[in-house]
Amino acid sequence: MAKRNNDHMALGEALSEFIKENKLQKGMDKVDAREAWTNLMGNGVNNYTTSVELKNETLYVSLSSSVLREELSLGKSKIITMINEELGRELVKKLILR
């Protein structure tokens, strides 16, 4: 258990301490990346998204539409930038659409 500097720790701080100590950040990052994709892409794209997975700074997105995959692949760097902005940090370095 971490020693507390004071008795009044903000809930957000307490949570991030807990996450760090329990090495849960990777799992949280995966959930955050999936949520960021869902929030940014909207229903049109999400209806064709079959899975979103983050592995080592690479976001793998499976799409059921080859036309959509082709279209999104043209804006990969913009999508990466938008996702990282949504997450508030450089989490995704590469985007693989499959």
C-alpha positions, 0 to 999 in steps of 0.5 A: 500500500502506498503511503499517503501524503495527506488524508485528502487525495482526489479520487482521480489521483487515488485511481491513477495511483491504484492503476500504476501500482497494480500495473493496469495501465496497459489494460486501461490504454486498450479500453481508452483507445477503443473508446476514442475510436468509437467516439471519433468515428461515429455510427457510420464507421462503428457499424462496420468496425468489428474490432479495435485492439491496441498492441504496443502503440499500434492500433489494429482496427478490423472493418467489415467494409473494404470500401470503408477500409480503403477510404480510411487508409487515406487519412491514417495519419490524421486519424492517429493524431485525432485519437491521440488528441482524444486520449490526451497523450501519444499512445498510438503511433501506427494504425493498421486497418484490416 
